[in-house]
């Protein structure tokens, strides 16, 4: 058993689970065996966000130093170079087709990256100055990204152009859920 506080956990369709804590531990749940560990490229002690690709082949994890890394879920091998931002990565999501990764950043930005290359697709200031983006998600079609930040505002973005796709929902009460 691994001791300590965890900021993010996720499951995929395979019989293993991954735990992130500045590193990722992969466990086979069928026999509860430890398979491997991968390190997030930074001295920050915990990963803050984790997501599996929809097909379960890749893991994306972001940490408090603004680093987002993608790994092969079977081997733990890094895929591409880390994607480095200007603030902590608070939220990570794959598009349904697995081609894009969205990250909610502590500097108020939403960044959408090509999952295969790490290239920027969209980088938008999604919140007011001093706002930390706490959550991001793709629409089922993958055409839109929704973001929510500390400023109690929910915004809908065109995932490919970075343009607002709707008026922001301002002063959303705490505990409100948006479901698509």
N, C-alpha and C positions, 0 to 999 in steps of 0.2 A: 504494500500500500504506500502511495506517495503522500507525504504530509505537506501541508501548506494551503494557502488560499488560492482559489482559482477564479480567474476573471471570465473565461470563455470555454465552453465545451460544445461539441457538435458530434453527431452521428452520421454515418453514411449507410448505404444499403448493404454493405458487406458486414461480416460478423466481427468487425473490430470497432473500437472507438479510439478517439484521439483526445489527449488532454494537453492543454497548452499552459505553460507557466514560465515564459521566457524561453521555453523549449517545447517540443511536442513529444508526447509519449504515445506510442501506438500499442493498443492492447487487443488481443484476440478474445472476444467475449465468449466464444464457444468453450474454451478451456481456461480462460482468465490468465493467459500467459502474456508476458511483456514481450513485444516484438522488436521495437527499436525506438530511438530518440533522435530528434533533429533540433538543432539550436537556431533560435532567431538571431540574426546577425546584429547584435548590439549588447551593451552592458545592462540594458534595462531588465529588471528582474521578472517582469511578467508580460506575456502577450495579453492584449486587451480585447482582441476580436479574432474570431476564427470562423471559417466556412469551408464546406466541401463543395466541389463542383457537382452539378446535378448527376453526372454519371459516376461519381465517387472515385475518380481517378486522380484528382488533385486536391490539395489542401492549401488554403490561403490563410495566413495569419499576420496580423498587424500588431505593433506594440507601441508603447508610450514614447519611443524615440522617433516615431514617424516612419518606421520601416515596415514595408509589406513584402512578404516573401511567399512564393508559391513552391510547393513540393509535390513530387510524385507520391501518391498515397500508398502505393504498394512497397516502394523501396526506401522512401524517405530522402530521395535524391532531390536537390534543389533544381528547379526549372527556371532558367534565366537568372538575371541579376535582380537583387532586391530593388524594390521601388521605394525611393526615399522621398518623404514629404517634409513639410515645415512644422508639423505639429503631431500630437499623438493620434494614432489610428484607433478610433473608437468603435467602428462598425465596418464589417466587410460583407459583401454579398456577390454571388455569381449570378449572371443572367441565366435564364432557363436553358439556353443552348450552350452555356459554359464558355462562350467566346469573350465575354466582358466581365470585369470585376469592378465593382463600385466600392469606394472607401469613404467613410465619413470621418473628417479630420478635425482635430481640436483647434485648428486655426480658422474654422468657419468654412472650409472648402469641402466640396464634393469632387472627388477625382474618379474618373472612369478610365480604366486601362484595358488594353488588349490583353487577354489572359495568356495568350501564347507568346507574345513578344515583350510585354511590359510597357509598350509604347502608350503615351497619353492619347486618349480619344477626346476626353472632355476634362476641363479643370475649371470649376466655377466657384465664385464666392457665394456660398449658399446661405450665409447668415449675416447678421449685423456684426459690426466690429466687436471682437471679444466673445463672439458666440462659438461654442463648440458644437459640432455636428455629432449627435449621439446615435443616430440610427439612419441606415440607408437600406433600400430594397428596390428590386427591379419589378416592373409590371410583368404580368405573364408573357406578354409579347416581346419583352426586352427592349421596347422602344422608349420607355420612360423610367426614370429613377425618382423615387420619392425620398426626401430627406426631412429629418426633424432635429431641431437643435435646442440649445439652452434658452433661446429667445422665445420659446413656446410657439414657434412657427413651423408649419409643415409646408414644404414646397415640392412641386412636381416639375421635373426637368425633362427635356428631350435628351435622351441618353447619347445621341450621336452628334448633336450640335451644341448642347449646353444651354439652350435657350429655355426660359420659363415656358411651361406648357399650360399653366393655369395660374390664376391669382393665388397668392399664398393664403393659407388658412392661418390667421393670426390669433394669438392669445388662446391657443387650444388648451383646455383645462387638463391638468395632470391626470393621468390614468385613462385618457381617451385612446381608443383603439381605432385604427384605420384598416379596413380589410378590403382587398380587391377580389 
